[in-house]
C-alpha cells in the first residue's frame, strides 16, 4: 500500500493560486522567455491532472502541469515548486525526468510525436539565492562528455548497411551481426562458408551456438535447415555435438509434424467420405420414391458418375 502524504501549507497555497487560469497566465507572462512565450497561446492554458513528483518528495515539492496550444502543436508548461529548507542539488535532473514523464503521458494519450515541455522551477527555500544550477547537464561529474552524449544524435549500429567483409572482422560480434543482417533477406545456406569460418575461430560457447542456430531455424530462410546444420557440424569440430543435437531435433520434430498432419488429413478425408456416403444413401432413397434424376442431383450435389454408381453395389 502506498504511503499517503498530507499536503503542506506551501503545497496548498501554491496549488490554490496557480490552479486559477488567470493567475497562471500572469505567472507565465512574467517568467517565460520571450521566444517561448511567442510560441504559446496563453489563453489556451489548461491545468492537467496528475503529478510527476516522487512520492518521497511530496513533502518538499509540488508541481502543476499545464497544457497550452503552441505554433508547434500541443505543448506543456511544467511548474515545479521547491519549498524544502535544504535545496536539492539534483533538482535540474528531477525537472528533466518529470518533463519526460509528461512527454510519456502525452504519447500514451495517442499522440505520435513528442510535445514541447518547458519546465520552470519556482523556489522558496530558506537559503537564498537558489544555490544550484538549473542545467541538468551540470548534474553529471563530467559535464563535457555528458554534453557530447546528450546533445548529439545517438550512436547507430545499422547491421543492414555493413559489408559482410567488415562484419567478418568484428571478432566475437561477427556471427551475431552476420546472421541478423541476413536473417530476413537471404537463404542461410548461402552463408555456410562464412558461418563455418567464424565458428573455426573458437570464439563462441556451445550455449551461444545453440541459441543462435535455434534462432536461425525459427526466423531464418533455409529450405533444408537440418541439412544445413549437419553440414556446418561436419566442418566444425568444437561445436559438432551441439549442432548435431539441433539437427536431430529438427528431424524428430519434422517426423512428428508429418504424423500429426497425416492424422489430420485422414480425419478430414474420412469426414468428406462419410458425407459423400450419406448423400448417396439419400439419393437412392429419393430415386426409389420416384423423384426424377435431375432433382436428386440438385438436392444431393452428386455428379453424373456418382449417380450412375448408386445401384452398382
The 8 nearest C-alpha neighbors of each residue, nearest first, counted from 0:
[[1, 2, 3, 54, 4, 55, 53, 5],
 [0, 2, 3, 54, 4, 55, 53, 57],
 [1, 3, 0, 4, 54, 55, 5, 57],
 [2, 4, 1, 5, 54, 0, 57, 6],
 [5, 3, 6, 2, 57, 58, 54, 7],
 [4, 6, 7, 3, 58, 57, 10, 8],
 [7, 5, 10, 4, 11, 8, 58, 57],
 [6, 8, 10, 9, 11, 5, 58, 59],
 [9, 7, 11, 10, 12, 6, 13, 5],
 [10, 8, 7, 11, 12, 13, 82, 6],
 [11, 9, 7, 13, 8, 12, 61, 6],
 [12, 10, 8, 14, 13, 9, 15, 7],
 [11, 13, 15, 14, 9, 10, 8, 16],
 [14, 12, 10, 16, 11, 15, 17, 9],
 [13, 15, 17, 11, 12, 16, 18, 10],
 [16, 14, 12, 13, 18, 17, 11, 19],
 [17, 15, 13, 14, 18, 19, 12, 22],
 [16, 18, 23, 19, 14, 15, 22, 13],
 [17, 19, 14, 16, 15, 20, 46, 23],
 [20, 18, 17, 22, 21, 16, 23, 15],
 [19, 21, 23, 22, 24, 18, 44, 45],
 [22, 20, 24, 23, 19, 25, 17, 26],
 [23, 21, 25, 24, 19, 20, 17, 26],
 [22, 24, 26, 20, 17, 21, 25, 19],
 [25, 23, 21, 27, 22, 26, 28, 41],
 [24, 26, 28, 22, 23, 27, 29, 21],
 [27, 25, 23, 29, 24, 28, 30, 22],
 [26, 28, 30, 31, 29, 24, 25, 23],
 [27, 29, 25, 26, 30, 24, 31, 36],
 [30, 28, 27, 26, 25, 31, 32, 24],
 [29, 31, 27, 28, 26, 32, 25, 119],
 [30, 32, 27, 36, 28, 29, 33, 35],
 [33, 31, 35, 34, 36, 30, 37, 29],
 [32, 34, 36, 35, 37, 31, 38, 30],
 [35, 33, 37, 32, 36, 38, 31, 39],
 [36, 34, 38, 37, 32, 33, 31, 39],
 [37, 35, 33, 39, 38, 34, 31, 32],
 [36, 38, 34, 35, 39, 33, 40, 32],
 [39, 37, 69, 35, 36, 70, 34, 40],
 [40, 38, 69, 36, 37, 41, 68, 67],
 [39, 41, 42, 68, 43, 69, 67, 38],
 [42, 40, 43, 44, 39, 24, 67, 68],
 [41, 43, 40, 44, 24, 67, 20, 68],
 [42, 44, 41, 67, 40, 68, 45, 66],
 [45, 43, 67, 41, 42, 66, 65, 20],
 [44, 46, 66, 65, 47, 43, 67, 20],
 [47, 45, 65, 64, 66, 48, 18, 44],
 [48, 46, 64, 65, 45, 66, 49, 63],
 [49, 47, 46, 50, 64, 63, 65, 45],
 [48, 50, 47, 51, 64, 63, 62, 52],
 [49, 51, 52, 62, 63, 48, 64, 61],
 [50, 52, 97, 53, 100, 49, 62, 101],
 [51, 53, 50, 54, 57, 56, 62, 97],
 [54, 52, 56, 55, 51, 57, 50, 60],
 [53, 55, 56, 57, 52, 2, 4, 3],
 [56, 54, 53, 57, 58, 52, 59, 4],
 [57, 55, 53, 59, 54, 58, 60, 52],
 [56, 58, 60, 59, 54, 55, 61, 52],
 [59, 57, 56, 60, 7, 6, 4, 55],
 [60, 58, 83, 56, 57, 82, 81, 61],
 [59, 61, 81, 57, 80, 56, 82, 58],
 [62, 60, 80, 10, 79, 57, 81, 52],
 [61, 63, 79, 78, 80, 50, 64, 60],
 [62, 64, 78, 77, 65, 79, 50, 46],
 [63, 65, 77, 47, 76, 46, 78, 66],
 [66, 64, 46, 76, 45, 75, 47, 44],
 [65, 67, 75, 45, 44, 74, 76, 46],
 [66, 68, 44, 74, 43, 75, 73, 69],
 [67, 69, 73, 40, 39, 43, 74, 72],
 [70, 68, 39, 72, 71, 38, 73, 40],
 [69, 71, 38, 72, 39, 68, 73, 40],
 [70, 72, 69, 73, 38, 74, 115, 68],
 [73, 71, 69, 70, 68, 74, 114, 115],
 [72, 74, 68, 69, 67, 114, 71, 66],
 [75, 73, 115, 114, 67, 66, 116, 68],
 [74, 76, 66, 116, 65, 67, 77, 115],
 [77, 75, 117, 65, 116, 118, 64, 66],
 [78, 76, 118, 64, 117, 119, 63, 75],
 [77, 79, 119, 63, 62, 118, 120, 64],
 [80, 78, 62, 120, 61, 121, 119, 77],
 [79, 81, 121, 61, 60, 122, 120, 62],
 [82, 80, 60, 122, 83, 59, 121, 123],
 [81, 83, 124, 123, 59, 60, 80, 122],
 [84, 82, 59, 85, 124, 81, 86, 60],
 [83, 85, 124, 125, 86, 82, 126, 59],
 [84, 86, 83, 87, 124, 126, 125, 82],
 [87, 85, 84, 83, 88, 124, 129, 130],
 [86, 88, 90, 89, 85, 131, 83, 81],
 [87, 89, 90, 131, 86, 91, 138, 132],
 [90, 88, 92, 87, 91, 138, 93, 135],
 [89, 91, 93, 87, 92, 88, 94, 133],
 [92, 90, 135, 133, 94, 93, 89, 134],
 [93, 91, 135, 95, 89, 90, 94, 96],
 [94, 92, 90, 96, 95, 91, 97, 89],
 [93, 95, 91, 97, 92, 96, 98, 90],
 [94, 96, 92, 98, 93, 97, 99, 91],
 [97, 95, 93, 99, 98, 94, 92, 100],
 [96, 98, 100, 94, 99, 51, 95, 93],
 [99, 97, 101, 95, 100, 96, 94, 116],
 [100, 98, 102, 96, 101, 97, 103, 95],
 [99, 101, 97, 103, 98, 102, 104, 96],
 [102, 100, 104, 98, 99, 103, 105, 97],
 [103, 101, 99, 105, 100, 104, 113, 114],
 [104, 102, 100, 106, 105, 101, 107, 99],
 [103, 105, 101, 107, 102, 106, 100, 108],
 [104, 106, 102, 108, 103, 107, 110, 101],
 [107, 105, 110, 103, 108, 109, 104, 111],
 [106, 108, 104, 109, 105, 103, 110, 102],
 [109, 107, 105, 106, 110, 104, 103, 111],
 [110, 108, 107, 106, 111, 105, 104, 112],
 [109, 111, 106, 112, 108, 105, 107, 113],
 [110, 112, 106, 109, 113, 105, 107, 108],
 [113, 111, 110, 114, 106, 105, 102, 109],
 [112, 114, 102, 115, 106, 111, 105, 110],
 [115, 113, 74, 102, 116, 112, 73, 105],
 [114, 116, 74, 75, 117, 113, 73, 102],
 [117, 115, 75, 76, 74, 114, 98, 118],
 [116, 118, 76, 77, 75, 115, 119, 98],
 [119, 117, 77, 78, 76, 116, 94, 98],
 [118, 120, 78, 77, 79, 121, 117, 76],
 [119, 121, 79, 80, 78, 122, 118, 81],
 [122, 120, 80, 79, 81, 119, 123, 78],
 [121, 123, 81, 80, 124, 120, 82, 129],
 [124, 122, 82, 81, 125, 121, 80, 83],
 [123, 125, 82, 84, 83, 126, 122, 81],
 [126, 124, 84, 127, 123, 85, 83, 82],
 [125, 127, 124, 128, 129, 84, 85, 86],
 [128, 126, 129, 125, 130, 124, 123, 122],
 [127, 129, 130, 126, 124, 125, 122, 131],
 [128, 130, 127, 131, 126, 122, 86, 124],
 [131, 129, 128, 132, 127, 86, 126, 88],
 [132, 130, 88, 129, 133, 87, 86, 90],
 [131, 133, 134, 137, 91, 130, 135, 88],
 [132, 134, 91, 135, 131, 90, 137, 120],
 [135, 133, 132, 136, 137, 91, 138, 92],
 [136, 134, 91, 92, 137, 138, 133, 95],
 [135, 137, 138, 134, 142, 139, 145, 146],
 [138, 136, 135, 139, 134, 142, 132, 140],
 [137, 139, 136, 135, 89, 92, 140, 91],
 [140, 138, 141, 137, 142, 136, 145, 135],
 [139, 141, 142, 138, 137, 145, 136, 143],
 [142, 140, 139, 143, 144, 145, 137, 138],
 [141, 143, 145, 139, 144, 137, 136, 146],
 [144, 142, 146, 145, 141, 147, 136, 148],
 [143, 145, 147, 146, 142, 141, 148, 149],
 [146, 144, 142, 148, 147, 143, 149, 141],
 [145, 147, 143, 144, 149, 148, 150, 142],
 [146, 148, 144, 145, 150, 149, 151, 143],
 [149, 147, 145, 146, 151, 150, 144, 153],
 [150, 148, 146, 151, 147, 145, 152, 153],
 [149, 151, 146, 147, 148, 152, 145, 153],
 [150, 152, 149, 148, 147, 153, 146, 154],
 [153, 151, 154, 150, 149, 148, 155, 147],
 [154, 152, 151, 155, 148, 149, 150, 147],
 [153, 155, 152, 156, 151, 148, 157, 149],
 [156, 154, 157, 153, 152, 158, 160, 159],
 [155, 157, 158, 154, 159, 161, 160, 176],
 [158, 156, 159, 160, 155, 161, 180, 176],
 [157, 159, 161, 160, 180, 156, 176, 179],
 [160, 158, 180, 157, 161, 181, 179, 162],
 [159, 161, 158, 157, 162, 180, 156, 163],
 [162, 160, 158, 159, 163, 165, 166, 157],
 [161, 163, 165, 164, 166, 160, 158, 159],
 [164, 162, 166, 165, 167, 161, 177, 180],
 [163, 165, 167, 162, 166, 168, 161, 169],
 [166, 164, 162, 163, 167, 168, 161, 169],
 [165, 167, 163, 168, 169, 173, 164, 162],
 [166, 168, 164, 173, 165, 169, 163, 170],
 [169, 167, 166, 165, 170, 173, 164, 172],
 [168, 170, 173, 166, 172, 167, 171, 165],
 [171, 169, 172, 173, 168, 167, 202, 174],
 [170, 172, 173, 202, 169, 174, 203, 175],
 [171, 173, 170, 169, 175, 174, 176, 166],
 [172, 174, 169, 176, 166, 167, 170, 175],
 [175, 173, 177, 176, 172, 178, 197, 194],
 [174, 176, 178, 173, 172, 177, 179, 211],
 [175, 177, 173, 179, 174, 178, 180, 172],
 [178, 176, 174, 180, 179, 175, 173, 166],
 [179, 177, 181, 180, 175, 182, 176, 174],
 [178, 180, 182, 176, 181, 177, 175, 158],
 [179, 181, 159, 177, 158, 178, 176, 182],
 [180, 182, 184, 178, 179, 185, 183, 177],
 [183, 181, 219, 179, 178, 184, 180, 185],
 [184, 182, 181, 219, 185, 220, 218, 180],
 [185, 183, 181, 182, 186, 220, 180, 219],
 [186, 184, 181, 187, 183, 220, 182, 189],
 [185, 187, 220, 221, 188, 189, 184, 219],
 [186, 188, 189, 190, 221, 220, 185, 219],
 [187, 189, 191, 190, 186, 227, 221, 222],
 [188, 190, 187, 191, 186, 185, 192, 193],
 [191, 189, 188, 193, 187, 192, 194, 186],
 [192, 190, 194, 188, 193, 189, 195, 231],
 [193, 191, 195, 194, 190, 196, 189, 231],
 [192, 194, 196, 190, 195, 191, 197, 167],
 [193, 195, 191, 197, 196, 192, 190, 198],
 [196, 194, 198, 192, 193, 197, 231, 199],
 [195, 197, 193, 199, 194, 198, 192, 200],
 [196, 198, 194, 199, 195, 200, 193, 174],
 [199, 197, 195, 200, 196, 201, 194, 235],
 [198, 200, 196, 197, 201, 195, 235, 237],
 [199, 201, 198, 202, 197, 196, 203, 170],
 [202, 200, 199, 203, 198, 237, 197, 204],
 [201, 203, 200, 171, 198, 204, 170, 197],
 [204, 202, 201, 207, 205, 208, 198, 171],
 [203, 205, 207, 206, 208, 202, 201, 238],
 [204, 206, 208, 207, 209, 238, 241, 203],
 [207, 205, 209, 204, 208, 210, 203, 211],
 [208, 206, 210, 204, 205, 209, 211, 203],
 [207, 209, 205, 211, 206, 210, 212, 204],
 [210, 208, 206, 212, 211, 207, 205, 213],
 [211, 209, 207, 213, 208, 212, 206, 214],
 [210, 212, 208, 214, 209, 213, 207, 215],
 [213, 211, 215, 214, 209, 210, 216, 208],
 [214, 212, 216, 210, 215, 211, 209, 217],
 [213, 215, 211, 217, 212, 216, 218, 210],
 [214, 216, 212, 219, 213, 218, 217, 211],
 [217, 215, 213, 214, 219, 218, 212, 224],
 [218, 216, 214, 215, 219, 213, 212, 220],
 [219, 217, 215, 216, 214, 182, 220, 183],
 [220, 218, 215, 182, 216, 217, 221, 183],
 [219, 221, 186, 187, 185, 222, 182, 218],
 [220, 222, 186, 224, 187, 223, 219, 188],
 [221, 223, 224, 220, 186, 188, 187, 227],
 [222, 224, 226, 221, 225, 227, 188, 228],
 [225, 223, 227, 221, 226, 228, 222, 216],
 [224, 226, 246, 228, 227, 223, 249, 229],
 [225, 227, 229, 223, 224, 228, 230, 246],
 [228, 226, 224, 230, 225, 229, 188, 223],
 [227, 229, 231, 225, 230, 226, 232, 246],
 [230, 228, 232, 226, 231, 227, 233, 225],
 [229, 231, 233, 227, 232, 228, 226, 234],
 [230, 232, 228, 234, 233, 229, 235, 195],
 [233, 231, 239, 229, 235, 230, 234, 242],
 [234, 232, 230, 231, 235, 229, 239, 236],
 [233, 235, 231, 232, 236, 230, 195, 239],
 [236, 234, 232, 239, 233, 237, 238, 231],
 [235, 237, 239, 238, 234, 232, 233, 199],
 [236, 238, 239, 235, 201, 240, 199, 198],
 [239, 237, 241, 240, 236, 235, 242, 205],
 [238, 240, 232, 242, 236, 241, 235, 237],
 [241, 239, 243, 242, 238, 244, 232, 237],
 [240, 242, 244, 238, 243, 239, 245, 205],
 [243, 241, 245, 239, 244, 240, 232, 238],
 [242, 244, 246, 240, 245, 241, 239, 247],
 [243, 245, 247, 241, 242, 246, 248, 240],
 [246, 244, 248, 242, 243, 247, 249, 241],
 [247, 245, 225, 243, 249, 248, 244, 228],
 [248, 246, 250, 244, 249, 245, 243, 251],
 [247, 249, 245, 251, 246, 250, 252, 244],
 [248, 250, 252, 246, 247, 251, 225, 253],
 [251, 249, 247, 253, 248, 252, 254, 246],
 [252, 250, 254, 248, 253, 249, 247, 255],
 [251, 253, 255, 249, 254, 250, 248, 256],
 [254, 252, 256, 250, 251, 255, 257, 249],
 [255, 253, 257, 251, 252, 256, 258, 250],
 [254, 256, 252, 258, 257, 253, 251, 259],
 [257, 255, 253, 259, 258, 254, 260, 252],
 [256, 258, 254, 260, 255, 259, 261, 253],
 [259, 257, 255, 261, 256, 260, 262, 254],
 [258, 260, 256, 262, 261, 257, 263, 255],
 [259, 261, 257, 263, 262, 258, 256, 264],
 [262, 260, 264, 258, 263, 259, 257, 265],
 [263, 261, 265, 259, 260, 264, 266, 258],
 [262, 264, 260, 266, 265, 261, 259, 267],
 [263, 265, 267, 261, 266, 262, 268, 260],
 [266, 264, 262, 268, 263, 267, 269, 261],
 [265, 267, 263, 269, 264, 268, 270, 262],
 [266, 268, 270, 264, 265, 269, 263, 271],
 [269, 267, 265, 271, 270, 266, 264, 272],
 [270, 268, 272, 266, 267, 271, 273, 265],
 [269, 271, 267, 273, 268, 272, 266, 274],
 [272, 270, 268, 274, 273, 269, 275, 267],
 [273, 271, 275, 269, 274, 270, 268, 276],
 [274, 272, 270, 276, 275, 271, 269, 277],
 [273, 275, 277, 271, 272, 276, 270, 278],
 [274, 276, 272, 278, 273, 277, 271, 279],
 [277, 275, 279, 273, 278, 274, 272, 280],
 [276, 278, 274, 280, 275, 279, 273, 281],
 [279, 277, 275, 281, 276, 280, 299, 282],
 [280, 278, 282, 276, 281, 277, 275, 283],
 [279, 281, 277, 283, 282, 278, 276, 284],
 [280, 282, 284, 278, 279, 283, 285, 277],
 [281, 283, 279, 285, 280, 284, 295, 278],
 [284, 282, 286, 280, 285, 281, 287, 279],
 [283, 285, 287, 281, 282, 286, 288, 280],
 [286, 284, 282, 288, 283, 287, 290, 281],
 [285, 287, 290, 289, 283, 288, 284, 282],
 [288, 286, 284, 289, 285, 283, 290, 282],
 [287, 289, 285, 286, 290, 284, 283, 291],
 [290, 288, 286, 287, 291, 285, 284, 292],
 [289, 291, 286, 285, 288, 292, 295, 294],
 [292, 290, 294, 293, 289, 295, 286, 285],
 [291, 293, 295, 294, 296, 290, 286, 306],
 [294, 292, 296, 295, 291, 297, 290, 298],
 [295, 293, 297, 296, 292, 291, 298, 290],
 [294, 296, 292, 298, 297, 293, 282, 299],
 [297, 295, 293, 301, 300, 299, 294, 298],
 [296, 298, 294, 295, 300, 299, 293, 301],
 [297, 299, 295, 296, 300, 294, 301, 282],
 [298, 300, 296, 301, 278, 297, 295, 282],
 [301, 299, 296, 297, 298, 302, 278, 295],
 [302, 300, 296, 299, 305, 306, 303, 278],
 [301, 303, 305, 304, 306, 300, 296, 307],
 [304, 302, 306, 305, 307, 301, 296, 308],
 [305, 303, 307, 306, 302, 308, 301, 309],
 [304, 306, 308, 302, 307, 303, 301, 309],
 [305, 307, 303, 309, 304, 308, 302, 301],
 [308, 306, 304, 305, 309, 303, 310, 311],
 [307, 309, 305, 311, 306, 310, 304, 312],
 [308, 310, 306, 307, 311, 305, 283, 279],
 [311, 309, 312, 308, 307, 283, 306, 279],
 [312, 310, 308, 309, 307, 306, 305, 283],
 [311, 310, 309, 308, 307, 283, 279, 280]]
